[in-house]
Amino acid sequence: MNDRIISLDRFIMSEQSRYGGRGDFSAILSQIVFAAKVVAAQVSHAGLIEDILGRTGQKNVQGEEVQKLDEYANKVFINALNYIGKVCVMASEEEPDMIVIPPEHPKGDYVVMFDPLDGSTNIDVNVSIGTIFGIYKRVTGGGDGKLEDCLQTGSKLFGAGYIIYSSSVNLVYTTGNGVNVFSLDPSVGEFVLSNPNVRIPARGKIYSTNEGNQPYWKKGTREYIDYLKSERNTLGAPYSSRYIGSLVADFHRNLLKGGIFLYPEDTKDPKKPTGKLRLLYEANPLAFVVEQAGGWASTGYERILDITPAKLHQRVPLIIGSKDDVLEYEEFAKKNLS
């Protein structure tokens, strides 16, 4: 291999020696990478393998139809992490409760939260999907992890990232020392560094949102989108609309090119405005990544990473991307709360 090509394993070892540590995080990340390769193989064969596409007929804790690939990916990530002795507890978007490490396996000092297959409803139409993960250090003593280990603010994340399954398979992760992108080289079966030290532009030219929800948006959100479409905005030219409908895909594009992704609160129930995305499995990990790249993540009113979770499957609005764009959205949201 070309000595200028940096493999993920080499990069992890370099980070470990530079910033210290016992290698526990490296072991966890290695297992996440292994699980991602297994899932990527199934995704690449979708449509060719019998009984891998479509719904299971079950609903998850969110009340959503479970895709067969959701169930498969969830099992793969659990089985990859539950025996290595580095993890004390896990939680998944697909599971109603915490995932307890089996009693026959040793317990470690880390907590792993994950969305095993974000955007899985798009697999039938060959749209990019992904896995999102966040890793915390436990706050309780030894033995089995507890709920308070899971319900930590995003600012306490030890590491976070995502894998995007697309024309190429990319791993994006940070341990709080910058953001790096690795691409899976299928010829050797290894992830190699493709975009080191990613920095998101302070302002973008792209907005990403489901404008079909506009009737349910608050006035501030409607005014902001109208502002982006006009020549009155800071750029002096309309922003381009780019919306895939797969969170990891929309986020990944904006991370590299700049822009803002919006899934704001809606008012379908006027007495209880809500967000849709999950704080622990989606919003927190991506917020940690974007801030390490120089961006920002907000509910429209507060920093995502400052929110204290009240429950495992808490939902929040998510406004994320280029920092100047997100802060500008907050001005619209806060000045007009009706």
Phi and psi in degrees as a GROMACS rama.xvg file:
@    title "Ramachandran Plot"
@    xaxis  label "Phi"
@    yaxis  label "Psi"
@TYPE xy
-53.1819  129.168  ASN-2
-70.8286  -8.42756  ASP-3
-88.8799  -8.27016  ARG-4
-85.7312  123.424  ILE-5
-104.091  115.951  ILE-6
-76.1299  160.767  SER-7
-61.1374  -42.7724  LEU-8
-59.9589  -43.5129  ASP-9
-63.4552  -41.3431  ARG-10
-65.5804  -43.284  PHE-11
-61.0453  -44.6677  ILE-12
-64.0276  -36.89  MET-13
-65.5323  -44.1026  SER-14
-63.2214  -40.6475  GLU-15
-62.8313  -42.1696  GLN-16
-73.0469  -30.8317  SER-17
-73.7021  -41.1663  ARG-18
-108.351  1.42332  TYR-19
82.5841  179.596  GLY-20
118.324  163.321  GLY-21
-92.3426  -0.927785  ARG-22
91.018  2.91307  GLY-23
-62.4982  -45.4435  ASP-24
-61.8604  -40.0786  PHE-25
-59.5038  -40.8658  SER-26
-65.5786  -40.7874  ALA-27
-64.993  -46.9077  ILE-28
-63.0581  -37.4709  LEU-29
-61.4724  -39.2035  SER-30
-71.945  -34.6628  GLN-31
-63.0615  -41.7522  ILE-32
-63.3826  -43.2841  VAL-33
-58.9452  -47.6658  PHE-34
-61.9696  -39.076  ALA-35
-63.0164  -39.0816  ALA-36
-63.8051  -39.9545  LYS-37
-64.3885  -45.8534  VAL-38
-65.3328  -42.0789  VAL-39
-58.9505  -37.9963  ALA-40
-63.3424  -39.7632  ALA-41
-70.0678  -41.2395  GLN-42
-61.3585  -41.1973  VAL-43
-68.2879  -20.2556  SER-44
-102.241  7.15839  HIS-45
-57.3769  132.528  ALA-46
97.1915  -20.778  GLY-47
-103.015  -26.6549  LEU-48
-97.6408  128.596  ILE-49
-64.7841  138.637  GLU-50
66.6266  26.5567  ASP-51
-105.794  -21.8944  ILE-52
-96.6458  163.204  LEU-53
90.9896  -172.098  GLY-54
-97.8326  154.817  ARG-55
-84.7803  -18.7664  THR-56
93.0156  -3.96355  GLY-57
-101.597  164.658  GLN-58
-118.913  143.377  LYS-59
-84.9422  -174.148  ASN-60
-63.5343  -21.8866  VAL-61
-81.2571  -6.89407  GLN-62
83.3866  14.4913  GLY-63
-99.6298  150.605  GLU-64
-63.457  130.343  GLU-65
-85.2648  125.503  VAL-66
-81.6672  151.351  GLN-67
-60.0455  -37.1304  LYS-68
-69.3851  -30.7323  LEU-69
-57.6444  -51.158  ASP-70
-62.928  -42.6367  GLU-71
-62.4665  -50.8966  TYR-72
-62.2892  -38.7879  ALA-73
-59.5336  -45.2022  ASN-74
-66.1802  -38.3352  LYS-75
-62.997  -45.9213  VAL-76
-69.4221  -38.4851  PHE-77
-61.8781  -48.4449  ILE-78
-67.5869  -26.2103  ASN-79
-75.681  -23.4611  ALA-80
-111.158  -18.0462  LEU-81
-81.3307  -7.08513  ASN-82
-114.911  -3.68287  TYR-83
-82.5846  -7.61519  ILE-84
78.5301  11.8668  GLY-85
-109.958  -11.2542  LYS-86
-117.14  137.183  VAL-87
-101.419  -23.0258  CYS-88
-166.931  154.817  VAL-89
-132.384  164.432  MET-90
-146.843  141.651  ALA-91
-128.877  148.381  SER-92
-59.0594  -25.5389  GLU-93
-87.5413  -7.1497  GLU-94
-113.201  136.288  GLU-95
-68.7219  -29.7503  PRO-96
-125.392  175.018  ASP-97
-58.1922  153.048  MET-98
-100.192  108.837  ILE-99
-81.3847  137.607  VAL-100
-70.0642  131.228  ILE-101
-54.3951  144.258  PRO-102
-60.4316  -25.078  PRO-103
-77.9425  -7.89309  GLU-104
-106.261  145.643  HIS-105
-68.6413  155.891  PRO-106
-106.64  145.477  LYS-107
-114.28  -158.614  GLY-108
-107.26  11.0217  ASP-109
-124.091  155.034  TYR-110
-121.018  132.208  VAL-111
-119.32  125.471  VAL-112
-114.95  136.323  MET-113
-154.04  151.194  PHE-114
-105.831  105.781  ASP-115
-65.0469  -32.7791  PRO-116
-151.112  82.849  LEU-117
-70.1735  133.886  ASP-118
79.1716  20.4693  GLY-119
-63.0875  -21.8455  SER-120
-66.3819  -14.107  THR-121
-88.2506  -6.12026  ASN-122
-62.8489  -33.6843  ILE-123
-65.4131  -21.1459  ASP-124
-112.88  17.602  VAL-125
62.6603  37.7844  ASN-126
-95.9725  145.729  VAL-127
-56.7529  137.909  SER-128
-132.198  178.275  ILE-129
-164.752  177.227  GLY-130
-118.349  135.901  THR-131
-119.977  138.594  ILE-132
-143.559  150.936  PHE-133
-135.22  141.364  GLY-134
-125.904  127.043  ILE-135
-118.486  158.648  TYR-136
-86.9916  141.359  LYS-137
-65.0015  153.319  ARG-138
-111.322  -10.4054  VAL-139
-95.2014  178.538  THR-140
-74.0187  -165.518  GLY-141
-69.3348  -179.341  GLY-142
84.0119  -154.134  GLY-143
-63.6276  141.644  ASP-144
-70.2683  157.049  GLY-145
-121.625  174.34  LYS-146
-59.6896  -37.573  LEU-147
-66.3222  -20.7299  GLU-148
-68.641  -32.136  ASP-149
-82.7223  -34.6024  CYS-150
-91.0865  59.5173  LEU-151
-104.065  152.382  GLN-152
-67.0204  153.524  THR-153
-62.5934  -24.6563  GLY-154
-64.8885  -16.518  SER-155
-89.9751  0.37029  LYS-156
-56.9289  137.836  LEU-157
-89.7401  -32.3922  PHE-158
-164.145  157.362  GLY-159
-160.95  161.902  ALA-160
175.722  -168.171  GLY-161
-155.774  159.146  TYR-162
-117.756  132.822  ILE-163
-113.948  126.15  ILE-164
-99.3731  106.783  TYR-165
-145.375  -148.951  SER-166
-57.9508  -30.7041  SER-167
-129.853  161.055  SER-168
-99.0579  120.084  VAL-169
-114.062  139.448  ASN-170
-111.146  126.244  LEU-171
-121.396  126.446  VAL-172
-152.061  161.623  TYR-173
-145.006  147.883  THR-174
-115.437  22.9734  THR-175
91.1472  10.9981  GLY-176
-128.947  45.9151  ASN-177
96.3432  168.186  GLY-178
-117.189  132.533  VAL-179
-130.146  146.011  ASN-180
-114.1  132.313  VAL-181
-119.762  141.346  PHE-182
-114.035  138.746  SER-183
-78.248  117.639  LEU-184
-87.1383  106.744  ASP-185
-66.2903  -20.2896  PRO-186
-71.0751  -27.3154  SER-187
-119.988  -7.79999  VAL-188
72.1859  25.0582  GLY-189
-125.88  148.859  GLU-190
-81.7672  134.256  PHE-191
-126.026  149.336  VAL-192
-65.6049  122.316  LEU-193
-117.415  -31.1315  SER-194
-136.283  91.0862  ASN-195
-77.7757  146.805  PRO-196
47.605  60.4845  ASN-197
-67.0213  134.619  VAL-198
-125.644  122.869  ARG-199
-78.0477  135.625  ILE-200
-55.9646  145.904  PRO-201
-62.5711  -29.0606  ALA-202
-139.911  140.925  ARG-203
-109.022  -170.644  GLY-204
-126.68  10.712  LYS-205
-126.287  137.881  ILE-206
-121.79  144.808  TYR-207
-130.043  113.102  SER-208
-161.787  156.778  THR-209
-85.8242  96.9403  ASN-210
-71.9878  -7.01232  GLU-211
-65.9271  -18.7013  GLY-212
-88.5206  3.22138  ASN-213
-53.1361  -37.5031  GLN-214
-59.8517  -21.0557  PRO-215
-101.989  -2.65153  TYR-216
-73.943  153.364  TRP-217
-72.2443  162.004  LYS-218
-58.9211  -39.6743  LYS-219
-60.0314  -39.193  GLY-220
-67.7806  -43.5768  THR-221
-61.3096  -41.293  ARG-222
-66.3972  -36.9578  GLU-223
-64.7352  -46.123  TYR-224
-64.3189  -39.8686  ILE-225
-60.756  -38.7842  ASP-226
-62.8299  -43.1736  TYR-227
-64.7032  -32.1683  LEU-228
-78.5765  -11.1345  LYS-229
-98.0182  176.135  SER-230
-92.1089  6.21141  GLU-231
-83.3197  -10.9853  ARG-232
-73.6064  175.443  ASN-233
-61.0419  -31.798  THR-234
-73.2275  -25.5971  LEU-235
80.2161  11.5436  GLY-236
-152.549  148.458  ALA-237
-59.3089  140.451  PRO-238
-69.5898  154.508  TYR-239
-88.517  141.108  SER-240
-93.6059  124.455  SER-241
-136.517  110.406  ARG-242
-138.279  116.285  TYR-243
-91.135  -35.0153  ILE-244
90.699  10.4092  GLY-245
-122.315  114.148  SER-246
-53.8886  -49.1891  LEU-247
-63.5561  -36.5088  VAL-248
-69.3472  -46.3898  ALA-249
-63.1368  -42.5617  ASP-250
-65.3469  -43.5935  PHE-251
-62.2223  -44.1301  HIS-252
-60.6356  -46.6348  ARG-253
-68.904  -32.4093  ASN-254
-59.8522  -41.2287  LEU-255
-83.2551  -32.4639  LEU-256
-108.566  -17.0594  LYS-257
93.2136  148.618  GLY-258
145.474  -176.368  GLY-259
-133.633  132.533  ILE-260
-105.866  133.539  PHE-261
-128.459  122.748  LEU-262
-126.397  79.0083  TYR-263
-75.4423  169.952  PRO-264
-60.9066  149.335  GLU-265
-117.506  166.228  ASP-266
-120.401  37.4143  THR-267
-60.0451  -33.8673  LYS-268
-113.03  98.7083  ASP-269
-56.6054  -26.0522  PRO-270
-81.6168  -12.9549  LYS-271
-147.415  74.0847  LYS-272
-59.5669  136.525  PRO-273
-133.253  160.337  THR-274
-100.174  171.293  GLY-275
-110.343  -32.6053  LYS-276
-82.9093  151.385  LEU-277
-85.4301  129.337  ARG-278
-60.7754  -50.0822  LEU-279
-77.4084  -32.1445  LEU-280
-101.164  -20.5935  TYR-281
-124.525  -59.4371  GLU-282
-64.8819  -50.3262  ALA-283
-61.1124  -51.4288  ASN-284
-60.5842  -42.7688  PRO-285
-69.9592  -33.8501  LEU-286
-63.9079  -40.7808  ALA-287
-62.9583  -43.1023  PHE-288
-62.318  -49.4365  VAL-289
-66.6047  -36.6649  VAL-290
-67.3055  -36.4167  GLU-291
-67.2886  -20.2569  GLN-292
-95.6308  3.24923  ALA-293
96.6048  7.36486  GLY-294
-97.4713  -160.706  GLY-295
-149.092  154.603  TRP-296
-140.708  133.554  ALA-297
-147.805  159  SER-298
-83.6662  -6.61376  THR-299
108.224  -19.8548  GLY-300
-129.651  -23.6548  TYR-301
-150.634  156.186  GLU-302
-64.4095  131.69  ARG-303
-56.6439  -44.6248  ILE-304
-70.755  -7.55759  LEU-305
-95.2216  -4.8457  ASP-306
-76.5572  128.567  ILE-307
-87.1917  115.604  THR-308
-65.2211  141.641  PRO-309
-102.758  -21.1842  ALA-310
-156.36  163.724  LYS-311
-62.3368  -36.2307  LEU-312
-112.461  35.7977  HIS-313
-64.3839  137.974  GLN-314
-107.282  149.612  ARG-315
-143.396  155.249  VAL-316
-67.4949  153.589  PRO-317
-137.325  118.453  LEU-318
-120.023  116.272  ILE-319
-146.395  143.475  ILE-320
147.026  -141.907  GLY-321
-58.6775  133.813  SER-322
-60.8362  -46.3085  LYS-323
-63.1178  -35.7202  ASP-324
-67.4404  -44.8967  ASP-325
-65.7115  -43.2032  VAL-326
-64.6923  -33.4932  LEU-327
-68.1993  -39.1932  GLU-328
-59.4514  -42.0321  TYR-329
-57.1055  -36.7924  GLU-330
-61.0879  -42.2804  GLU-331
-67.2231  -43.496  PHE-332
-65.7727  -41.8542  ALA-333
-78.6635  -28.9015  LYS-334
-81.7972  -14.0422  LYS-335
-140.661  87.2195  ASN-336
-89.0627  5.37542  LEU-337
